[in-house]
Amino acid sequence: MTCAVTSRWTPSVPACRVVCENGGSRDGYRCLCPLQYSGTSCERYIRDCTEAYSNGYNNTDLNGPYSIQPRDAPTAFLVLCLFEWGGVTVPFRRQHESWENLDWAEAKAGRTGNLGTGPDPWDFFAGLESLHYLSHQAEYSAHVSLWGGQDGAGVFYQNCTIGDESSSYALTYNVSYPREHTPGDDGFQASSPLSFSTQDRDTHGCAGINGAPGWYGPDCTEYSLFAKPLTWPVLGIDMSFSALEFHWSRDGAFYDGVR
């Protein structure tokens, strides 16, 4: 018999009796998994923060850094989980550190040292490789949220994906729409896909022209999430901000093949 798993609980039938792993606890024939684990016997990391939220961890007091391991990702990696709005995965947050000199190797691997500094960390990036695996296991909406301007601003990108390294971690999305009450414009502007560029691997020469790594099209008119100063268009006007969060929300179930 196959034990279908739809939550942190295994089905309550004798044929599915399992030994709980990774600190999971037995409740009859079922396993109750710790927050960052899931699966029939708590044998794997959660695939994203939405999975933990769906498993019952929906208290914002639990917000903080956790390890996730998306489908096909060779290893787990740290992100910030926000247990609100259905569970939000935050792979990139910036405020104080400089990001404009990020080279290709660091952009690929990420910069996550600050994720170990407390429950509300800033200035970390899970890396392009991790973003690729995250975005290819389900449909996601990405949200660029900015602070430090007059009221802040935000814009959503529906069905957002990050390609693999052979595509220069190309960003694609179907449609963008502004956040209610504090709208931001589509800073990516050009038709996707947009290639990621750094000074040492500059697909269109845009990182050199704009002085910052980021996702760019051939005309280099896109705004960079990594630029200093941090600028983003709001109602047709370039606005300066001091902090940014790039977070991802899963829209529906994992694709076939993900337990």
C-alpha positions as CSV (number, residue, x, y, z in Angstrom):
1,M,0.0,0.0,0.0
2,T,1.2,3.5,-0.8
3,C,0.8,6.1,2.0
4,A,-0.3,9.3,0.3
5,V,0.9,12.3,2.3
6,T,-1.0,15.6,2.3
7,S,0.1,17.1,5.6
8,R,2.6,16.4,8.4
9,W,0.5,13.4,9.4
10,T,0.8,10.0,7.8
11,P,-2.5,8.2,7.1
12,S,-4.0,6.4,10.1
13,V,-4.0,2.8,8.8
14,P,-1.9,-0.1,10.1
15,A,-0.2,-0.7,6.7
16,C,1.4,2.8,7.0
17,R,2.9,2.2,10.4
18,V,6.3,4.0,10.3
19,V,9.3,4.9,12.4
20,C,9.5,8.7,12.7
21,E,12.8,10.3,11.8
22,N,14.4,13.7,12.5
23,G,12.7,14.2,15.9
24,G,9.2,13.3,14.6
25,S,6.8,11.9,17.2
26,R,4.4,9.0,16.9
27,D,0.7,9.4,17.3
28,G,-0.9,6.1,16.7
29,Y,0.0,5.1,13.2
30,R,1.1,8.6,12.3
31,C,4.1,10.9,12.5
32,L,4.0,14.5,13.7
33,C,7.0,16.2,12.1
34,P,9.1,19.1,13.4
35,L,8.6,22.3,11.5
36,Q,11.4,22.0,8.9
37,Y,10.7,18.3,8.1
38,S,8.0,16.5,6.2
39,G,7.3,13.3,4.4
40,T,5.8,9.9,5.5
41,S,8.3,9.5,8.3
42,C,9.6,13.0,8.5
43,E,12.5,11.8,6.4
44,R,13.1,14.9,4.4
45,Y,13.3,18.7,4.7
46,I,10.3,20.8,3.8
47,R,10.3,21.8,0.1
48,D,9.4,25.4,0.9
49,C,7.9,27.5,3.8
50,T,4.4,27.1,2.4
51,E,4.6,23.3,3.1
52,A,5.4,24.0,6.8
53,Y,2.4,26.4,6.9
54,S,0.2,23.8,5.4
55,N,1.4,21.3,8.0
56,G,0.0,23.5,10.7
57,Y,2.8,25.8,11.5
58,N,1.0,29.1,11.0
59,N,2.0,31.1,14.0
60,T,4.1,34.2,13.1
61,D,6.0,33.7,16.4
62,L,7.7,30.9,14.4
63,N,9.1,33.3,11.7
64,G,12.8,32.7,11.2
65,P,15.5,31.0,9.3
66,Y,14.9,27.3,8.3
67,S,16.5,24.8,6.0
68,I,14.4,23.8,2.9
69,Q,15.2,21.4,0.1
70,P,13.2,21.8,-3.0
71,R,12.6,19.0,-5.5
72,D,15.9,17.9,-7.2
73,A,18.0,20.3,-5.1
74,P,21.2,18.3,-4.2
75,T,21.4,19.8,-0.7
76,A,19.2,21.8,1.7
77,F,19.7,25.6,2.1
78,L,18.7,28.3,4.4
79,V,15.9,30.8,3.8
80,L,13.7,33.0,6.0
81,C,10.2,31.6,6.5
82,L,7.3,33.9,7.3
83,F,4.3,32.0,8.6
84,E,1.6,34.3,7.3
85,W,-0.3,34.8,4.0
86,G,-0.2,31.0,3.4
87,G,3.5,30.7,4.2
88,V,6.2,32.8,2.5
89,T,9.7,31.8,1.4
90,V,12.2,34.7,1.5
91,P,15.5,33.9,-0.3
92,F,16.7,37.5,-0.5
93,R,16.6,40.5,1.9
94,R,18.9,43.5,1.9
95,Q,19.2,46.6,4.0
96,H,22.8,47.6,5.1
97,E,25.3,45.5,3.1
98,S,26.5,46.3,-0.3
99,W,25.5,44.0,-3.2
100,E,26.7,45.9,-6.3
101,N,30.0,44.0,-6.4
102,L,28.4,40.5,-6.3
103,D,30.3,38.3,-8.8
104,W,29.0,35.3,-10.6
105,A,30.3,32.7,-8.2
106,E,28.8,34.4,-5.2
107,A,25.5,35.2,-7.0
108,K,25.2,31.5,-7.9
109,A,26.1,30.2,-4.4
110,G,24.5,32.9,-2.3
111,R,25.5,34.8,0.8
112,T,23.7,33.4,3.8
113,G,25.9,34.1,6.8
114,N,23.5,36.5,8.4
115,L,20.7,33.9,8.4
116,G,22.3,32.6,11.6
117,T,22.2,35.9,13.5
118,G,18.7,35.8,14.9
119,P,14.9,35.4,14.2
120,D,14.7,38.4,11.9
121,P,17.8,38.5,9.8
122,W,18.7,40.9,7.0
123,D,21.3,41.0,4.2
124,F,21.2,37.5,2.9
125,F,20.7,35.8,-0.5
126,A,20.1,32.1,-0.9
127,G,21.7,32.2,-4.4
128,L,20.6,31.8,-8.0
129,E,21.1,28.0,-8.0
130,S,18.7,27.7,-5.0
131,L,16.2,30.0,-6.6
132,H,16.2,27.8,-9.7
133,Y,15.3,24.7,-7.8
134,L,12.7,26.5,-5.7
135,S,10.9,28.0,-8.7
136,H,10.8,24.7,-10.7
137,Q,8.9,22.5,-8.3
138,A,5.6,24.4,-8.4
139,E,4.0,27.6,-9.6
140,Y,5.1,30.7,-7.6
141,S,4.3,34.3,-7.3
142,A,7.3,36.5,-6.5
143,H,6.9,39.8,-4.6
144,V,9.3,42.7,-4.6
145,S,8.6,44.6,-1.4
146,L,10.5,47.9,-0.7
147,W,10.8,50.1,2.4
148,G,12.4,53.4,3.2
149,G,10.5,55.6,0.7
150,Q,7.6,57.7,1.5
151,D,5.2,54.7,2.0
152,G,7.1,51.7,0.7
153,A,6.1,50.0,-2.5
154,G,5.5,46.5,-3.8
155,V,4.9,44.6,-7.0
156,F,3.9,41.0,-7.7
157,Y,5.2,38.7,-10.5
158,Q,2.8,35.8,-11.3
159,N,4.1,32.4,-12.4
160,C,7.7,33.5,-11.8
161,T,10.6,31.1,-12.6
162,I,14.4,31.2,-12.6
163,G,16.1,29.1,-15.2
164,D,19.3,27.1,-14.8
165,E,22.9,28.3,-15.1
166,S,23.0,27.5,-18.9
167,S,20.2,30.1,-19.3
168,S,22.1,32.6,-17.1
169,Y,19.4,32.0,-14.5
170,A,16.9,33.7,-16.7
171,L,13.9,35.2,-14.9
172,T,10.5,34.7,-16.6
173,Y,7.0,35.7,-15.4
174,N,3.5,35.8,-17.0
175,V,2.2,39.1,-15.6
176,S,3.0,41.7,-13.0
177,Y,0.6,43.7,-10.9
178,P,1.1,46.4,-8.2
179,R,0.5,45.8,-4.5
180,E,-2.7,47.3,-3.2
181,H,-2.4,50.6,-1.2
182,T,1.4,50.9,-1.8
183,P,1.8,50.1,-5.5
184,G,5.1,49.7,-7.3
185,D,5.7,49.6,-11.0
186,D,7.2,46.7,-12.9
187,G,10.9,47.4,-12.5
188,F,11.9,44.6,-14.8
189,Q,10.0,46.3,-17.6
190,A,11.2,44.3,-20.6
191,S,9.5,41.1,-21.9
192,S,11.0,38.1,-20.1
193,P,13.2,36.1,-20.1
194,L,15.7,38.4,-18.4
195,S,19.3,37.1,-18.1
196,F,21.2,37.5,-14.8
197,S,24.4,39.5,-15.3
198,T,27.4,40.3,-13.1
199,Q,30.5,42.3,-13.8
200,D,32.5,39.1,-14.6
201,R,29.7,37.4,-16.6
202,D,27.8,40.2,-18.3
203,T,25.4,38.8,-20.9
204,H,24.3,42.1,-22.5
205,G,26.8,44.4,-20.9
206,C,24.1,45.7,-18.5
207,A,25.8,45.0,-15.2
208,G,28.7,47.2,-16.4
209,I,26.3,49.9,-17.8
210,N,24.2,50.0,-14.6
211,G,26.9,49.4,-12.1
212,A,25.1,46.4,-10.5
213,P,24.3,42.8,-11.0
214,G,20.7,41.9,-11.8
215,W,18.2,40.5,-14.3
216,Y,18.4,42.4,-17.6
217,G,17.1,42.4,-21.1
218,P,19.1,43.4,-24.2
219,D,18.3,47.1,-23.7
220,C,19.5,47.3,-20.1
221,T,16.6,49.4,-18.9
222,E,15.6,47.1,-16.0
223,Y,16.0,48.1,-12.4
224,S,18.3,46.0,-10.2
225,L,17.4,44.5,-6.9
226,F,21.1,44.6,-6.1
227,A,21.9,48.2,-7.0
228,K,23.2,51.0,-4.7
229,P,21.5,53.3,-4.3
230,L,18.4,51.1,-4.4
231,T,15.9,52.6,-6.8
232,W,12.5,51.4,-8.1
233,P,9.8,53.0,-10.2
234,V,6.6,54.0,-8.4
235,L,3.7,55.4,-10.4
236,G,6.2,56.4,-13.2
237,I,8.7,58.1,-10.8
238,D,12.0,56.7,-9.7
239,M,12.0,56.4,-5.9
240,S,14.9,55.6,-3.5
241,F,14.5,52.9,-0.9
242,S,16.7,51.6,1.9
243,A,15.5,48.0,2.2
244,L,14.1,45.2,0.0
245,E,12.6,41.8,0.4
246,F,12.2,39.4,-2.6
247,H,9.8,36.7,-1.4
248,W,8.1,33.8,-3.0
249,S,4.6,32.3,-2.4
250,R,3.5,29.0,-3.8
251,D,0.3,29.0,-5.8
252,G,-1.2,25.6,-5.5
253,A,0.3,22.1,-5.2
254,F,3.7,20.8,-6.0
255,Y,4.1,19.5,-9.5
256,D,3.8,15.8,-10.1
257,G,6.5,13.7,-8.5
258,V,6.9,15.8,-5.4
259,R,5.6,14.0,-2.3
